[in-house]
């Protein structure tokens, strides 16, 4: 199920929006008991909007480029009439949202239909979508494995064929990690390109919001709807490519290394770039996230600590205690690392790196092998995403065309060059080097 195909059929009157939404609702109801990707179905609203779109088509009008396409919404975006939970019981008594989040409104204006809210790590603090209140989201391709997080429900919903588009957020890798593990396209846009209005914050200085899609073409359509701008068509033949080495070539699983090496061979990528002080950049991202997250929640923690997921609560409390000089040094390093990233792009247009160490970890043994030791997956799935977060550059997660479980690569561009990323993703998709893994049965 691809958004481009659905929208074309609905706009041409070949398929009704009501039939699309009914099919997707039935699919979620029948299958989500095994996955737990969805927290709330928006059935009545979705069907009402579908009928409205069908009426526009019947009268000869055009409902928009995403006409009749269902989408999922990470449960930290406002949905009119619902309490924005951010994956927590702490906010259960807050008043319902009075309007949809801005990005939700933009998708609706393009004809898309909100179908469901999706599961996440509490307050977006985690890489597993293992939620003490709403349960664990399972990987659609192997339900004994993690879907990743914190936007795991949004990624799993696309991979499961519930909807071809969804909204997530990415502070330290919360789009890129689950996109890789679930085998879908995911984009962390340039810092501040997409408005966060109407989404519950985690780390204001690092937070981004962005899309998951079932194809690179869908990514183009969705980003044009989210930004209100037409993406330029880029000739990808002359783009200068390099693979990130050093930190980004250490601890990579044999499966991931084989996939990345194959991609680089196919693209004739023979150059490697090593960024400096990557370990320090990751540590700085940890510090900034912990301190800002802890500060944001400190008042609520004083009043409602028992309502938090214990694993999240303890990390927030620890973050609130980080001394100010340490946070200052982290931000200083952030500026320095961003400058080094800009220098790398003086001789390169796109950088290639693994999104995660390898395949999705098993739920019963949620560990990764890092430095020859088994370490908790929940804290370390962002090994390759967190350092890049610090610079705020755009990163496209590409689902690689591999056998077995999904694997994803990060493709990094200079700020504002989402046009290059998406054009490159479309070229990879056309060549067969990349393909989303969507359950079609």
C-alpha positions as CSV (number, residue, x, y, z in Angstrom):
1,X,0.0,0.0,0.0
2,X,1.6,3.2,-1.2
3,X,0.3,6.7,-0.7
4,X,1.0,7.7,-4.3
5,X,-1.0,4.9,-5.7
6,X,-3.9,5.3,-3.2
7,X,-4.2,9.0,-3.8
8,X,-4.1,8.6,-7.6
9,X,-6.9,6.0,-7.4
10,X,-9.1,8.1,-5.1
11,X,-8.6,11.3,-7.1
12,X,-9.5,9.5,-10.3
13,X,-12.6,8.0,-8.8
14,X,-11.3,4.5,-9.2
15,X,-11.5,3.8,-5.5
16,X,-13.5,5.5,-2.8
17,X,-11.8,7.0,0.2
18,X,-14.4,5.2,2.4
19,X,-13.3,1.8,1.0
20,X,-9.6,2.7,1.8
21,X,-10.4,3.7,5.4
22,X,-12.7,0.8,6.0
23,X,-10.0,-1.6,4.8
24,X,-7.4,0.0,7.0
25,X,-9.6,0.1,10.1
26,X,-10.5,-3.6,9.7
27,X,-6.8,-4.4,9.3
28,X,-5.8,-2.7,12.5
29,X,-8.7,-4.3,14.4
30,X,-7.8,-7.8,13.1
31,X,-4.0,-7.6,13.6
32,X,-2.9,-5.1,16.2
33,X,-3.5,-7.4,19.1
34,X,-0.2,-9.0,18.1
35,X,1.7,-5.8,17.4
36,X,0.4,-3.1,19.8
37,X,1.3,-0.3,17.4
38,X,-1.9,1.6,17.8
39,X,-3.2,3.3,21.0
40,X,-6.5,4.8,19.7
41,X,-8.5,4.4,16.5
42,X,-10.0,7.5,15.1
43,X,-12.7,5.5,13.2
44,X,-15.7,7.9,13.3
45,X,-13.6,10.9,12.4
46,X,-11.7,9.0,9.6
47,X,-14.9,7.8,8.0
48,X,-16.5,11.2,8.1
49,X,-13.5,12.8,6.4
50,X,-13.4,9.9,3.8
51,X,-17.1,10.6,2.9
52,X,-16.2,14.3,2.5
53,X,-13.4,13.5,0.2
54,X,-15.6,11.2,-1.9
55,X,-18.1,13.9,-2.2
56,X,-15.5,16.4,-3.5
57,X,-14.4,13.8,-6.1
58,X,-18.0,13.1,-7.1
59,X,-18.6,16.8,-7.7
60,X,-15.5,17.1,-10.0
61,X,-13.2,18.7,-7.4
62,X,-9.7,17.7,-6.3
63,X,-9.3,16.9,-2.6
64,X,-5.5,17.2,-2.7
65,X,-2.4,15.3,-3.5
66,X,-2.9,12.9,-0.6
67,X,-6.6,12.4,-1.2
68,X,-8.0,9.5,0.9
69,X,-4.6,8.4,2.2
70,X,-4.7,7.3,5.9
71,X,-1.9,8.2,8.3
72,X,-0.9,7.4,11.9
73,X,0.0,10.0,14.5
74,X,2.6,9.5,17.3
75,X,0.8,10.0,20.6
76,X,2.6,13.2,21.4
77,X,0.9,15.2,18.7
78,X,-2.4,17.0,19.5
79,X,-5.5,15.5,18.0
80,X,-8.6,17.6,18.5
81,X,-10.9,16.3,21.2
82,X,-8.3,13.9,22.7
83,X,-5.9,14.2,25.6
84,X,-2.3,14.2,24.3
85,X,-0.8,11.5,26.4
86,X,2.8,11.5,25.2
87,X,2.7,7.8,26.1
88,X,2.1,8.5,29.8
89,X,-0.6,8.3,32.5
90,X,0.8,11.5,34.0
91,X,-1.1,13.6,31.5
92,X,-4.4,11.7,31.7
93,X,-6.2,14.5,33.5
94,X,-5.1,17.2,31.2
95,X,-7.8,18.9,29.1
96,X,-8.3,17.5,25.5
97,X,-6.6,19.3,22.6
98,X,-8.7,22.1,21.2
99,X,-7.2,21.6,17.7
100,X,-5.0,19.3,15.8
101,X,-1.2,19.8,15.7
102,X,-0.1,22.0,12.9
103,X,1.5,19.1,10.9
104,X,-1.7,17.1,11.3
105,X,-3.7,20.0,9.9
106,X,-1.3,20.3,6.9
107,X,-1.7,16.7,6.0
108,X,-5.5,16.9,6.3
109,X,-5.4,20.0,4.0
110,X,-3.6,17.8,1.5
111,X,-6.4,15.3,1.6
112,X,-4.8,12.8,4.0
113,X,-7.0,11.2,6.7
114,X,-5.9,10.6,10.4
115,X,-6.6,7.0,11.2
116,X,-5.0,6.3,14.6
117,X,-2.7,7.4,17.3
118,X,0.4,5.3,17.8
119,X,2.4,3.8,20.7
120,X,5.7,5.3,21.9
121,X,8.2,5.3,24.8
122,X,6.8,7.4,27.6
123,X,7.6,11.1,26.9
124,X,9.7,9.9,23.9
125,X,12.6,8.9,26.3
126,X,13.8,5.5,24.9
127,X,14.6,3.5,21.8
128,X,12.4,0.5,22.3
129,X,8.7,1.5,22.5
130,X,8.5,-0.5,25.7
131,X,5.9,1.4,27.6
132,X,4.9,0.6,31.2
133,X,1.4,2.1,30.6
134,X,0.5,1.1,27.0
135,X,2.6,-2.0,26.5
136,X,5.4,-3.1,24.1
137,X,5.2,-2.6,20.4
138,X,6.3,-5.7,18.5
139,X,8.2,-5.7,15.2
140,X,5.8,-6.6,12.3
141,X,8.5,-8.8,10.6
142,X,9.2,-10.9,13.7
143,X,7.0,-10.3,16.7
144,X,9.6,-11.7,19.0
145,X,11.7,-8.6,18.3
146,X,11.6,-5.0,19.1
147,X,10.2,-2.4,16.8
148,X,12.5,0.3,18.1
149,X,11.6,3.7,19.4
150,X,10.6,6.1,20.6
151,X,8.3,6.3,17.5
152,X,7.9,2.6,17.3
153,X,4.2,2.5,16.8
154,X,4.4,4.9,13.9
155,X,7.1,2.8,12.1
156,X,5.4,-0.5,12.9
157,X,2.1,0.7,11.7
158,X,3.5,1.6,8.3
159,X,5.4,-1.7,8.1
160,X,2.3,-3.6,9.0
161,X,0.3,-2.0,6.2
162,X,-2.1,-0.1,8.5
163,X,-1.3,3.2,6.8
164,X,1.3,4.2,4.3
165,X,2.2,7.5,6.1
166,X,2.8,8.4,9.8
167,X,4.1,11.1,11.9
168,X,6.9,10.7,14.5
169,X,9.5,12.7,16.4
170,X,13.2,12.4,16.5
171,X,15.4,13.8,19.3
172,X,18.2,11.3,19.4
173,X,17.1,8.8,16.7
174,X,13.4,8.2,17.5
175,X,12.5,8.1,13.8
176,X,15.7,6.7,12.4
177,X,16.0,3.7,14.8
178,X,12.5,2.2,14.3
179,X,12.5,3.0,10.6
180,X,15.6,0.8,10.3
181,X,14.3,-2.0,12.5
182,X,10.9,-2.1,10.8
183,X,12.1,-1.6,7.2
184,X,10.4,1.7,6.3
185,X,11.5,5.1,5.1
186,X,12.0,7.7,7.9
187,X,13.3,11.3,7.8
188,X,14.7,13.4,10.5
189,X,14.4,16.8,8.8
190,X,16.8,19.7,9.2
191,X,16.5,21.1,12.7
192,X,13.5,23.6,12.8
193,X,12.4,22.9,9.3
194,X,9.1,21.3,10.4
195,X,7.1,23.1,13.1
196,X,6.7,21.3,16.4
197,X,3.6,23.3,17.3
198,X,1.1,21.0,18.9
199,X,3.6,18.3,19.8
200,X,4.6,17.5,23.4
201,X,8.3,18.5,23.9
202,X,11.1,16.4,25.2
203,X,14.4,18.3,24.5
204,X,13.5,21.6,23.0
205,X,17.0,22.3,21.6
206,X,17.2,18.9,19.8
207,X,13.6,17.9,19.1
208,X,12.5,17.4,15.5
209,X,9.3,16.0,14.0
210,X,9.0,14.1,10.8
211,X,7.5,11.4,8.6
212,X,7.6,7.6,8.1
213,X,6.5,6.4,4.6
214,X,6.1,3.2,2.6
215,X,8.2,4.5,-0.3
216,X,10.6,7.2,-1.3
217,X,7.9,8.7,-3.6
218,X,5.6,8.8,-0.7
219,X,8.3,10.7,1.3
220,X,8.4,13.3,-1.4
221,X,4.6,13.8,-1.3
222,X,4.5,13.9,2.4
223,X,7.3,16.4,2.8
224,X,5.7,18.7,0.2
225,X,2.5,18.6,2.2
226,X,4.3,19.1,5.5
227,X,6.4,22.1,4.3
228,X,3.9,23.5,1.8
229,X,6.8,23.7,-0.8
230,X,7.6,21.7,-3.9
231,X,10.8,19.8,-3.6
232,X,13.3,20.4,-6.4
233,X,14.1,17.5,-8.7
234,X,17.8,16.8,-8.2
235,X,20.1,15.0,-10.7
236,X,21.7,12.4,-8.4
237,X,24.3,11.2,-10.9
238,X,26.8,13.8,-9.9
239,X,26.4,13.8,-6.2
240,X,29.7,13.3,-4.2
241,X,29.3,10.3,-1.8
242,X,31.3,9.1,1.1
243,X,30.9,6.5,3.9
244,X,31.4,7.5,7.5
245,X,34.1,5.5,9.1
246,X,35.7,5.3,12.5
247,X,32.9,5.3,15.1
248,X,30.3,4.5,12.4
249,X,32.3,1.4,11.3
250,X,32.9,0.0,14.7
251,X,30.6,-2.6,16.3
252,X,28.6,-3.0,13.1
253,X,27.1,-6.5,12.8
254,X,28.2,-8.8,10.0
255,X,24.8,-8.4,8.3
256,X,24.8,-4.6,8.5
257,X,28.4,-4.5,7.3
258,X,27.6,-6.7,4.3
259,X,24.6,-4.6,3.4
260,X,26.5,-1.3,3.6
261,X,29.5,-2.6,1.8
262,X,27.2,-3.9,-1.0
263,X,25.4,-0.5,-1.2
264,X,28.8,1.3,-1.4
265,X,30.1,-1.0,-4.1
266,X,26.9,-0.6,-6.2
267,X,27.3,3.2,-5.9
268,X,31.1,3.2,-6.5
269,X,31.7,4.8,-3.1
270,X,35.3,4.4,-2.4
271,X,35.9,7.4,-0.1
272,X,35.6,7.3,3.7
273,X,35.3,10.3,6.1
274,X,35.9,10.2,9.8
275,X,34.3,12.8,12.0
276,X,36.2,13.9,15.0
277,X,35.2,13.3,18.7
278,X,32.1,11.3,17.8
279,X,32.1,9.7,21.3
280,X,32.1,13.1,22.9
281,X,29.3,14.3,20.6
282,X,27.2,11.3,21.7
283,X,27.9,12.1,25.3
284,X,27.0,15.7,24.8
285,X,23.6,14.6,23.3
286,X,23.1,12.4,26.4
287,X,23.8,15.3,28.7
288,X,21.6,17.9,26.9
289,X,18.7,15.4,26.6
290,X,18.9,14.4,30.3
291,X,19.2,17.9,31.6
292,X,16.5,19.5,29.4
293,X,14.2,16.5,29.8
294,X,14.7,16.5,33.6
295,X,14.1,20.2,33.9
296,X,10.9,20.0,31.8
297,X,9.4,17.3,34.1
298,X,10.8,18.4,37.5
299,X,7.6,20.0,38.7
300,X,5.5,17.1,37.7
301,X,7.9,14.7,39.2
302,X,7.6,16.4,42.5
303,X,3.8,16.0,42.4
304,X,3.2,12.8,40.4
305,X,6.4,10.7,40.5
306,X,4.5,7.5,41.1
307,X,2.6,7.8,37.8
308,X,5.8,7.8,35.7
309,X,7.2,4.7,34.1
310,X,10.0,3.9,36.7
311,X,12.7,3.5,34.0
312,X,11.8,7.0,32.6
313,X,11.3,8.6,36.0
314,X,14.8,7.6,37.2
315,X,16.5,9.0,34.1
316,X,14.5,12.2,34.3
317,X,15.4,12.6,38.0
318,X,19.1,12.0,37.2
319,X,19.0,14.5,34.4
320,X,17.5,17.2,36.6
321,X,20.6,16.9,38.8
322,X,23.2,17.5,36.0
323,X,25.3,20.5,37.0
324,X,24.9,23.6,34.8
325,X,28.6,23.8,33.9
326,X,28.4,20.3,32.4
327,X,25.4,21.3,30.3
328,X,27.2,24.4,29.1
329,X,30.2,22.4,28.0
330,X,27.9,20.0,26.1
331,X,26.4,22.9,24.2
332,X,29.9,24.3,23.5
333,X,30.9,20.9,22.0
334,X,27.6,20.9,20.0
335,X,28.6,24.1,18.3
336,X,32.1,22.8,17.6
337,X,30.8,19.4,16.2
338,X,28.3,21.2,14.0
339,X,31.2,23.2,12.5
340,X,33.1,20.0,11.8
341,X,30.1,18.5,10.1
342,X,29.9,21.6,7.8
343,X,33.5,21.1,6.9
344,X,32.8,17.5,5.9
345,X,30.2,18.7,3.4
346,X,32.7,21.0,1.7
347,X,33.9,18.0,-0.2
348,X,30.8,15.7,0.0
349,X,27.1,16.0,-0.8
350,X,25.9,12.9,1.0
351,X,27.3,10.7,3.8
352,X,26.4,7.1,4.3
353,X,26.3,5.4,7.8
354,X,24.5,2.6,9.5
355,X,21.3,3.6,11.3
356,X,21.7,0.9,14.0
357,X,24.2,-1.8,14.8
358,X,22.2,-4.5,13.0
359,X,18.9,-6.4,13.1
360,X,16.1,-5.8,15.6
361,X,17.1,-7.2,19.1
362,X,15.0,-10.0,20.5
363,X,12.4,-8.9,23.2
364,X,13.5,-11.7,25.5
365,X,17.1,-10.6,25.3
366,X,17.1,-6.9,24.5
367,X,20.9,-6.4,24.2
368,X,23.5,-5.3,21.6
369,X,27.1,-6.3,21.3
370,X,29.2,-3.2,21.7
371,X,32.9,-3.4,22.3
372,X,32.6,-7.1,22.7
373,X,30.1,-6.8,25.5
374,X,26.4,-7.2,25.7
375,X,24.8,-3.9,26.6
376,X,21.1,-2.9,27.0
377,X,19.4,-2.2,23.7
378,X,17.1,0.4,25.1
379,X,20.0,2.8,25.9
380,X,22.3,1.9,23.0
381,X,20.1,1.5,19.8
382,X,21.0,5.2,19.2
383,X,24.7,4.5,19.0
384,X,25.0,5.9,15.4
385,X,22.0,8.3,15.5
386,X,22.8,10.3,18.7
387,X,26.0,11.9,17.5
388,X,24.4,13.2,14.3
389,X,21.5,14.6,16.3
390,X,23.9,17.1,17.8
391,X,24.6,18.9,14.5
392,X,20.9,19.2,13.4
393,X,21.6,18.0,9.8
394,X,18.8,16.2,7.9
395,X,19.1,12.4,7.8
396,X,17.0,10.0,5.7
397,X,16.7,6.4,6.8
398,X,16.8,4.1,3.8
399,X,15.4,0.6,4.1
400,X,18.1,-1.5,2.4
401,X,17.1,-4.3,-0.1
402,X,18.4,-7.3,2.0
403,X,17.2,-10.7,2.8
404,X,16.2,-11.6,6.3
405,X,15.2,-8.9,8.9
406,X,15.2,-5.3,7.9
407,X,18.4,-3.1,7.9
408,X,18.5,0.6,7.4
409,X,21.2,3.1,6.4
410,X,21.4,6.7,7.4
411,X,22.0,9.1,4.4
412,X,23.1,12.5,5.7
413,X,22.9,15.8,3.8
414,X,23.8,19.4,4.5
415,X,21.1,21.5,6.3
416,X,18.1,22.3,4.0
417,X,19.0,19.7,1.4
418,X,16.1,17.4,1.9
419,X,15.7,17.6,-1.9
420,X,19.0,15.8,-2.3
421,X,18.1,13.1,0.2
422,X,14.7,12.3,-1.3
423,X,15.9,12.4,-4.9
424,X,18.7,10.0,-3.8
425,X,16.2,7.8,-2.0
426,X,14.1,7.6,-5.1
427,X,17.1,6.7,-7.2
428,X,18.0,3.9,-4.8
429,X,14.4,2.6,-4.9
430,X,14.3,2.6,-8.7
431,X,17.6,0.7,-8.9
432,X,16.4,-1.9,-6.4
433,X,19.0,-1.0,-3.8
434,X,16.3,0.1,-1.4
435,X,12.8,-1.1,-0.7
436,X,10.4,-0.8,2.2
437,X,9.3,-4.0,3.9
438,X,5.5,-3.7,4.0
439,X,3.2,-6.6,5.0
440,X,0.8,-6.8,2.1
441,X,-1.1,-10.0,2.9
